[in-house]
């Protein structure tokens, strides 16, 4: 780890040195001449200069100063140039679709110039004047490369198929970038999931997360052990440098404390992985939900009989346990206005439609009527233990009857009271909905649930505290909401409505949640 950090810092200093070598000087002077700043131009976003001076790095409003020197930009014909690096999965389809949607809504025309297999440039021009307004340069590599460019201050947006890792967070802090998990530094752009896939000719249709980990570790090597034919299992995974490949290592192999088999075949692109699995009846792969192609997706199952299918709603609610949010990470500096406008656009309802049409899972909340959740309530009754009384099940049914469940749910990091990345994004999404009055004159109830370990009464108390904590987080984030127009309540039913089996870590994780119900 120490060697890795030393190599990374050496590379960062080299890149920063190159930037200094090509930097140009300028002088900023106030209109009355009383204030003069000499420095090196680090960046210009169309509104503010970012310069390095003897006083440190300063950000100066261009409207209040005169600029002199070879580095002074053209204020009249400024073109915003943004660098977007990282996940090829996101950069190939999702981001272009969002840029096209943004242009359509904001009076821009677009053109795309492909440089090579890993680079292209999107140009946005004013529809009425044909003036070039922005260039988005994409580097389609992988999540690791995206974070490297971010730490080197060479990327304006990083596309990542996993959350930033602890060592990367530490490096970012040491580089003066602050906490990269904060809302203004990272955001969930879309939702995805890790799904096990097989050839349609393979008779196996379900697999447990533990068996999945043992298959990819080489502990299970024959399909017969999974209820299939007597044949060896061929293994396919995304490349270890991709965000999805690293998310699989963290979320599938990590909880089982297993390492990957040396016989795994790695793929740089998800399309190639899915194609290889379809063509081999004895293979299994772990793929992005958005890139399964014609492969058969297996359901995740447990020993108690529960099973979960990766679908749009189960990914939104995180009821499906192997979710993999798609992130955008941002540097610790101000982006050009058109870049900020694009980021604001990605959170809106029009962008959610674009995401869905592009084949990815959006974050727009959906209401699921209680009549459509019969299986969940039937399961609750069938697996109810001695500590879950009939009275408690009846109270839950009476409370929730006539209400609908939002697909906006909240779960916690393993072994922590901290919300996971998708849930932190859900806090912001729900807060914005409250601010614009989407739930005015309605009643929202935050309902806590727990796993079945420990006494039922204690589990219900813990679930209630979690529900109240989520409600407080949403209220705090919704700074401009009028809470006189909407009711926010809390309740909890502990272990009364399990989503998965409690005999595994992933099952307990799925059961510990806060749901939002609305009337």
Helices and strands as residue ranges (DSSP letters): H 2-22, E 25-30, E 36-44, E 48-53, E 56-61, G 62-64, E 65-68, E 80-87, H 88-89, I 90-94, H 95-106, E 108-116, E 119-126, E 132-141, H 143-151, E 157-160, H 166-174, E 186-190, E 194-198, E 206-207, H 209-217, G 223-226, E 234-238, H 243-248, I 249-253, H 254-256, E 265-267, H 270-279, E 283-288, G 289-291, E 296-297, E 299-301, E 307-308, H 312-317, E 326-330, H 337-346, H 349-357, E 367-369, G 370-373, H 374-382, H 390-400, E 404-406, E 410-411, H 421-435, E 443-449, H 456-477, E 487-494, H 505-511, E 513-518
